[in-house]
Amino acid sequence: MYEFGMTINGKSVAADESFEVVNPATGTPFAAAPDCSREQLDEAMVAAQAALGEWRCDEERRRQLLRDTAAAIAAAGPELAGVLSLEQGKPVKEAGLEFVVAEQWLRYYAELDMPREVISDPAGDGYAEVLRRPVGVVGAITPWNFPVVLAFWKIAPALRAGNTLVVKPSPFTPLTTLAFGEVLQQVLPPGVLNVVSGKDPLGAAITTHRIPRKISFTGSSATGKRVMAAAAEDLKRVTLELGGNDPAIVLDDVDAGAIADRLFWGAFGNNGQICAAIKRVYVQENVFPDVVDALAEKAKGVKVSDGNDPEAELGPVNNLPQFSRVSNLVADAVYHGARAVAGGGPLDRAGYFFSPTILTGVDDSTRIVAEEQFGPALPVLPFRTIDEVVGRANTSDYGLTASVWSADPDRAAEVGLRLDAGQVAINNHATGVQPHLPFGGHKWSGVGLENGPWGLREFTETQVIHAIDGKLRMFD
């Protein structure tokens, strides 16, 4: 049994109660995690508030400690990748990549400058500077699909900007976050990074707590709406990275065999459990049969196995509620006339394993097309004209990412400009998810931005220093 404590004020802390953590490859518990009490949450928040005064004042120290944090996370990755695979389900090699990406984000923000904004006075006898000041204590609530990567999407810019944090991982995947919290006790000053774990309603308690001035949440749109409503009571700032029903549009000049691998993995990476993954594919009629055949061939050849299997390409779905949702959506589609040209249901073994599924014979009203499935099942639909498919792709409450596929990249880009999405990729999918580029969605897919200088600014407030009698010496 793995045992990790919460990190509160730089120390490992147990809890009076605990909850089970299930291995999705077996469907049975393999560890327990602390269930944070309200008193312990108060302690974490108070510790973060107390650490804020000194932390926010020394920018160069923060940058160096981000570099030290990156080195510590990279060193811990090989050992913790096995823990992450057990609780999340992804193959160990992919679990290890989460730590590589986390290190990349930390180093990016350690080196990112916040340029001074000096505003000239039209009269010529005054001075004004627009400053970026830290928000304060940040409550960071992270999901189960990428527990390490998405935690550091929040931690790296928040710390760089001078904030302190209380981080809460999903109760489905708490262990690795607790573990890196313990690792970083040796790197960061007490109270700067606190990690608490627990069942519901711990997330709601963080959102409504009196101390945090910002909530950064990644998860479903339904929960994001509740977070936003709760944060509004105290006018807390929010960044919400939410769901997507991301379309891929395949034009009639493609070579199906040439794009099949990228198109498939754009949908099935991390077992389809990616907010930015392809959720529906629209294919122009004359190449529709070839694209369907190519995707089906890919799906049938993928090795689905326990994350510890070195040949595994896909693991299990992470948790029973999500496994049931994917199963129900596929069954609903088949009931309403869809054909599974690959897969079609759960695998006959213990755990939450689902066969990679390609569906045809669906329309835009079928639930698996109209909703976000967030799993290893992909509907493929034909279309005739560009105007038609743009309208169908945009008829969604979501607008996170999209992609357009064509032998002519300029033609694809023209279509992409018409799509209502935060990022549009050409001849690939979600390739703009990089530390230096803004990531955020339209409509129900989110509020605010992550990554790049845009993401850094999300963790700041604006302040103006103005003098009417010339430049201030302290800003020289």
Secondary structure as GFF3:
##gff-version 3
##sequence-region A 1 476
A	DSSP	beta_strand	6	8	.	.	.	ID=ss1
A	DSSP	beta_strand	11	13	.	.	.	ID=ss2
A	DSSP	beta_strand	17	23	.	.	.	ID=ss3
A	DSSP	beta_strand	28	35	.	.	.	ID=ss4
A	DSSP	alpha_helix	38	55	.	.	.	ID=ss5
A	DSSP	alpha_helix	59	88	.	.	.	ID=ss6
A	DSSP	alpha_helix	92	111	.	.	.	ID=ss7
A	DSSP	beta_strand	117	120	.	.	.	ID=ss8
A	DSSP	beta_strand	127	134	.	.	.	ID=ss9
A	DSSP	beta_strand	137	141	.	.	.	ID=ss10
A	DSSP	alpha_helix	149	160	.	.	.	ID=ss11
A	DSSP	beta_strand	164	168	.	.	.	ID=ss12
A	DSSP	alpha_helix	175	184	.	.	.	ID=ss13
A	DSSP	beta_strand	193	195	.	.	.	ID=ss14
A	DSSP	alpha_helix	202	208	.	.	.	ID=ss15
A	DSSP	beta_strand	214	218	.	.	.	ID=ss16
A	DSSP	alpha_helix	221	232	.	.	.	ID=ss17
A	DSSP	beta_strand	237	241	.	.	.	ID=ss18
A	DSSP	beta_strand	246	250	.	.	.	ID=ss19
A	DSSP	alpha_helix	256	268	.	.	.	ID=ss20
A	DSSP	three_ten_helix	269	272	.	.	.	ID=ss21
A	DSSP	beta_strand	278	284	.	.	.	ID=ss22
A	DSSP	three_ten_helix	285	287	.	.	.	ID=ss23
A	DSSP	alpha_helix	288	301	.	.	.	ID=ss24
A	DSSP	alpha_helix	320	335	.	.	.	ID=ss25
A	DSSP	beta_strand	339	342	.	.	.	ID=ss26
A	DSSP	beta_strand	357	360	.	.	.	ID=ss27
A	DSSP	alpha_helix	367	370	.	.	.	ID=ss28
A	DSSP	beta_strand	377	383	.	.	.	ID=ss29
A	DSSP	alpha_helix	386	394	.	.	.	ID=ss30
A	DSSP	beta_strand	398	399	.	.	.	ID=ss31
A	DSSP	beta_strand	401	405	.	.	.	ID=ss32
A	DSSP	alpha_helix	409	416	.	.	.	ID=ss33
A	DSSP	beta_strand	423	426	.	.	.	ID=ss34
A	DSSP	beta_strand	442	443	.	.	.	ID=ss35
A	DSSP	beta_strand	446	447	.	.	.	ID=ss36
A	DSSP	alpha_helix	452	457	.	.	.	ID=ss37
A	DSSP	beta_strand	460	467	.	.	.	ID=ss38
A	DSSP	three_ten_helix	473	475	.	.	.	ID=ss39
###
